[in-house]
Amino acid sequence: LGETYRLAGNLVLAESNQREAIELLQTIPEVDPTYTAMARHFWGELNHDLGRLQDAEEALRESVRWRAKAEIPNDLEGMYLEVRLANLLLAAGKASEGEKRLNDAVKQMGALFPKHPYFADASESLGLLKQSAKAYSEAENHLRTALNIRKEVFPPDHPFVLRSTQEYAAIRKLIEQPHAQTSLPAPR
């Protein structure tokens, strides 16, 4: 049953009808925790794409809950859902919860999947968050991790590698700036 709904949802998405896909995903019966989590995840992503952040947050929270019910050991997909939810919470101004979820996910993923592209995504998110908080040393570590993983996994001209290279160069530039240049000159 879950597979039928997943295929139907993919067909609707292939037609680029996001609103119809959301309606379909909302009707999926809660039979199997893994399929229900996946459906809620897609539902959340579609709502996010449509700018409906509150609905997206609700759907991603449900997805995380359903994924936990599946009781999959060392669940990489579940950890990545936490990253997606954390990023959404940060975008919605819920910094404390978003940062905690992101930190927890990065720790788990780093311990279990230190070379996986999902860990690179999570490290990048945390690095950019630390950069915005002016915690440049922490930001550099996370952005370097993301860059190194992506260099190992993707070809040098891949967009993820190029983006990580730019982000890492930007944090290095911030770190290397002399503090004297960042302050305003004294008034005359």
N, C-alpha and C positions, 0 to 999 in steps of 0.2 A: 504494500500500500504506500509506504513512504517513497519507494522508488518511482511509483506512478506519479505521485505529486511532484517529485523532483524533476522528472522528465517534462511534465506539463509546465512547470515553472520555467524550465530552460527554454521551452518552445515559445512561451509568452515573452520571455526576455529577448529571444532571438528576433522577435518582431518589434523590439524596442518599446514595448508597452509596459512601462514600469508600474503604473497605477493598477493595471489588471493583474500583474504579477504579485503585487502587494496583497490584493484582494484574495488571490488564490492561496498565497502563503499563509494568510490569516485563517484559512479554513482547514489546514492540514490537521487531521486528528492527532492527538498526542498519544501515539501508539508506541513508538520506539524512541528512546531518549536521544540516540545519535541523529536520527532523521529530524526529529523535532528541533534539536539544537541547530542543525544545518538550516532548516527552514527559517527559524527565527533569526539566524545570522544573515541570510539573504534578505529577509524582510527588513532587518535593521539597516543593511547597506543600501537598499533601495530607498528607504525613508531618508537616509543621510543624503543620498544623491539628489533627492527632491527638496532638501533643505528643511525637512521635518525632524529636527534634532531631538525633540522630546520623544517622539514615536520611535526614532532610531535607538535612543538610549534604552527605552523600555524593552524593545525587541532584543538588543544585545545583552541586556541583563538577563532576560529569559533564556537566551541562548547559552549563556554561561551557566545558569542554574541547570538547564537540561543536560548540558555536557557533563556536569558534575554527577548527575544522576546515572550517567552511562558507566561510571566507575572504571574508566580506562586508565590503567597504570601509565605513568609518564606520558600523559596525553599532550602531545605537542600542539594539536589543533585547539585544545582547550586553553593552553597557555597563550596561543596566538589570539584567541577570542578575548582574553583578558587585556592584551595589548590594544586590540581594536576598541574595546570598551574604554580603556584608560585614555586613549587618544580622543575619543568622543567626549568624555567627561572634561578633559582639559580644554577642548574647543568650546565646550558649553560653560566654561568658567568655574567648574567644580575641581579646582586645582588640588586640593588636599587629597581627595579620594582618588583622583586620576593619577597623581604622582605616586601614591602608595601602591596602587594596582600595577602601575608600570614598573616600579622598583621591584616588586615581588615577582612579576613575570620575568624580568630580566635576570634576576637571581636564579630562578628555577631553570629557565632556558639555558643560561650560561653553564649551569652545572650538568645538565642532561644533554644539551644539543649545541655545544659551543661552536660548531662550524656550519650550522644550518642557516639558510637565508632568512628564515623567520626571526632567528636570534639577531641577525644583522638589522632587520627592520626595527626590532624592539630596542636594540642598542642605539640606533640612529634616533629614534623618538626620544629616548632618555637623554641622549647627548644634546639634542636641540633644546630640550626642556632645561637642561643645566646651563646651556649657553644663554638662553633668555634670562636665566636667573643670575647671570654673570659668574657662575661657578665654572670658570674656564678650564681648569685642570681636569675636573670630572668630565666635562663636556668633551675635552680632547680624547680622554681614554675611551669613552663610548663611541665617539665618531671614528676613532682609529680602528676599533674592533669591527665596526660595521664595514669600513673600507677594506680591511684585510680579508674578511670573510667574502665579500663581494668580488675581490680580486681573485680569490681562489675558485669561486664558483662560476663566475661569468667571464666572458671574453672582455678584453680591455676597452673595447668601444661600446660596451653595453650601457644603456642609460643609467642603470643603478650604480655602476662603477663610476661613471662620469659625475653623477650627482654626489656620490660619497666623496669623490676626489675634491669637488668644489667645496663641499661642506667642511672637509678636513682642512683644506687650504684657508678657508675663512676663519676657522677657530685658531689655527696657527698664527694667522695675521693678527688676530685680537690679542693673543698671548704675547707675541713679539713686539707689539706696539710699546714704545717707551711711555711710561706713565706721564711724563712731562707733556707729551703731545696731546694727551686726552683731556687735560685741564684747559680751561679758558685762560687767555693771557690776563694779567693784572690790569685793572683800569688805570688810565693815565690821568 
